[in-house]
Amino acid sequence: MSAAIPNSVISNNVIRNNKFTWLVRREFWEYRGAFFWAPLITAMIMLAIILMMLIFAEVTAQRAGVNFNGFNISNITSHVAEGDIEQVHSALDLSLLGMCFPIGIVLFFVLFFYGLGSLYNDRADRSVLFWKSLPLSDVETVLAKLAAITLLAPVLAIVAMILLQIGFLLLLTLDGFVHGINAVTLLWSPTHLVTLWLRLIVRIPVNALWALPSVGWLFLCSSFVRSKPFLWATLVPILSGILVTWFSLMQTFSLTSLWYWKNIVGRALLSLVPGSWAWFDLSAESLARVKNPTQVADAFLSLEVIGHQLMSLQLWIGVAVGVAMIVASVYFRRQRIEAIA
Amino acid sequence: MTAIVSAHNLSKRFGTTVALDNINLDIQPGRIVGLVGPNGAGKTTALKAILGLAEFEGELSVLGLDPRKDRNALMQQVCFIADVAVLPRWITVEEVVDFVGGVHPRFSREKCLALLSKTKMKNTQRVRELSKGMIVQLHLAIVMAIDAKLLVLDEPTLGLDILYRKEFYQNLLNDYFDEEKTIIVTTHQIEEIEHILTDLLFIRDGKIVLDATMDQISERFSEVMVNPDKADAARALKPLHERQIFGKTIFLFDGIDPKRLAELGELHKPSVADLFVATMKGTYQ
């Protein structure tokens, strides 16, 4: 008797567990182009550019090698291979990370405009009435959008980054083979690559926490305004910054206007730039520690920096402010059914 | 039987405008209720309150639940089609069926697919590629596949041609409606649905001005076509409304014995549209 659970209860539980997955899937369907294709296409464009540069370098080198001083690719590669492997890997890291930069920028724009439209677009086209005709709570809806902006899209972007890096390494390896050089052991060190990728993945939750003030601000504008969310979201912080600077308001708190621009305006608008927290508190002191440019990648990726960030008060104040704004956006999601647009 | 919708002193104000003015009503299960009123009378406001989409004052219970507090539980039992084209334009037919199947415990995928197989749309088509009529077909197929107790339709056939409109109500009546279900519908094309309604609610300036079953209405109201010589006798009976046609006058009466009216002229049943015009005269003045 005790095992006899009514079918409806079972199906209700299944529904409840899957509901969130379906909500996130809906976000993916709607923003497939932005979440999936945009980073992937950026990666393909980068790869095409790298390929063209490689061919250009080949042609130039060959011309130089044949016609001038006998200097050729194999000389450089064999020379480096004799050198410090560590240093090569650091340099490699820097280029592997550097080529992902455009994907990071694309991701920022994707996330920014996703956040801006997330609770506004369906009000503008009135499809919010369809979503609200289903047994979905506003909390679930907003949380699914939060998961999409902080986890789903960044994970897909990192997949694109990893594919780009693999593509780049494949091109280098092939180029090596063309010159009779086996660069496999040098370029494809599994521990090295896996470490690099794990470090990228580990940064997703830190990026997410750091981005919460911006996510909250965009969600708030998106759920609140009756039209023109972009103007509201950008002009309110910027105009407030101008006013604060104009009247030197921050002096009341013994702070500078720059502090306001950096910590309020900057955090509201730019926190979604992946890894922006690492640049945010980059001081002259920490830059001075970087003696060799190849160490930039190490400094940028080190777990120490992440740990330092997770311990910082400014991160958690931002989290609190972001959560408060997200809660407010749930409230407005409930109140505001139609945009006037 | 307990009422599906029960409102007591339901009010809603937007600033100084009164959208709903102390409305009292009970809607019983197994009814098809037409909520009819001129533009701005408060129809949509009333529906929004019932669906938990708007705040209000007074008491309102839908399926025994408070729409403000228990919206989530309520929406498992209530469906609504708000207007044409509220389905998101980016979604495909396949995705919307999958999604509703994923989140709605009372949705039958099989039933929905069976209904869709009777239409011309393809699974991979996006809503934006469908015609207005097809969007409504899709929305109706989804709603009909949900085993809900209350269905709210707000101008569901707005902007559709007559073929789609007829098909819409035919499907609703033949394949969906039964004594367990209740439908509330607002529309301006009242003449097209009057034969399927069981109850009529007229709303004007936020007040219910008529709340009756269709049977009561045919008992209460009569229209008489009167020759000019008997017009004054007819006016003495205090008609609701009179209009001229071919030199004769048509009078609309409420609660006058039909035998007495038959002496004045040719007697017939008024259409809901005529009743509406008579009840709402002067609304826009």
HADDOCK unambig.tbl for C-alpha pairs under 7 A between the chains (distance, minus, plus):
assign (segid A and resid 11 and name CA) (segid B and resid 105 and name CA) 6.98 0.50 0.50
assign (segid A and resid 12 and name CA) (segid B and resid 105 and name CA) 6.12 0.50 0.50
assign (segid A and resid 15 and name CA) (segid B and resid 102 and name CA) 6.48 0.50 0.50
assign (segid A and resid 15 and name CA) (segid B and resid 103 and name CA) 5.95 0.50 0.50
assign (segid A and resid 15 and name CA) (segid B and resid 105 and name CA) 6.39 0.50 0.50
assign (segid A and resid 18 and name CA) (segid B and resid 102 and name CA) 6.86 0.50 0.50
assign (segid A and resid 19 and name CA) (segid B and resid 102 and name CA) 6.34 0.50 0.50
assign (segid A and resid 19 and name CA) (segid B and resid 103 and name CA) 5.10 0.50 0.50
assign (segid A and resid 22 and name CA) (segid B and resid 99 and name CA) 6.32 0.50 0.50
assign (segid A and resid 22 and name CA) (segid B and resid 102 and name CA) 6.30 0.50 0.50
assign (segid A and resid 30 and name CA) (segid B and resid 90 and name CA) 6.46 0.50 0.50
assign (segid A and resid 30 and name CA) (segid B and resid 91 and name CA) 6.99 0.50 0.50
assign (segid A and resid 126 and name CA) (segid B and resid 86 and name CA) 5.49 0.50 0.50
assign (segid A and resid 127 and name CA) (segid B and resid 86 and name CA) 4.34 0.50 0.50
assign (segid A and resid 127 and name CA) (segid B and resid 87 and name CA) 5.26 0.50 0.50
assign (segid A and resid 127 and name CA) (segid B and resid 88 and name CA) 5.03 0.50 0.50
assign (segid A and resid 129 and name CA) (segid B and resid 82 and name CA) 6.88 0.50 0.50
assign (segid A and resid 129 and name CA) (segid B and resid 86 and name CA) 6.58 0.50 0.50
assign (segid A and resid 130 and name CA) (segid B and resid 86 and name CA) 5.98 0.50 0.50
assign (segid A and resid 130 and name CA) (segid B and resid 87 and name CA) 5.96 0.50 0.50
assign (segid A and resid 133 and name CA) (segid B and resid 75 and name CA) 6.44 0.50 0.50
assign (segid A and resid 133 and name CA) (segid B and resid 79 and name CA) 5.96 0.50 0.50
assign (segid A and resid 133 and name CA) (segid B and resid 80 and name CA) 5.96 0.50 0.50
assign (segid A and resid 134 and name CA) (segid B and resid 75 and name CA) 5.86 0.50 0.50
assign (segid A and resid 134 and name CA) (segid B and resid 104 and name CA) 6.84 0.50 0.50
assign (segid A and resid 135 and name CA) (segid B and resid 72 and name CA) 5.08 0.50 0.50
assign (segid A and resid 135 and name CA) (segid B and resid 73 and name CA) 6.89 0.50 0.50
assign (segid A and resid 135 and name CA) (segid B and resid 75 and name CA) 4.71 0.50 0.50
assign (segid A and resid 135 and name CA) (segid B and resid 76 and name CA) 5.38 0.50 0.50
assign (segid A and resid 135 and name CA) (segid B and resid 104 and name CA) 6.49 0.50 0.50
assign (segid A and resid 136 and name CA) (segid B and resid 72 and name CA) 6.13 0.50 0.50
assign (segid A and resid 137 and name CA) (segid B and resid 72 and name CA) 5.94 0.50 0.50
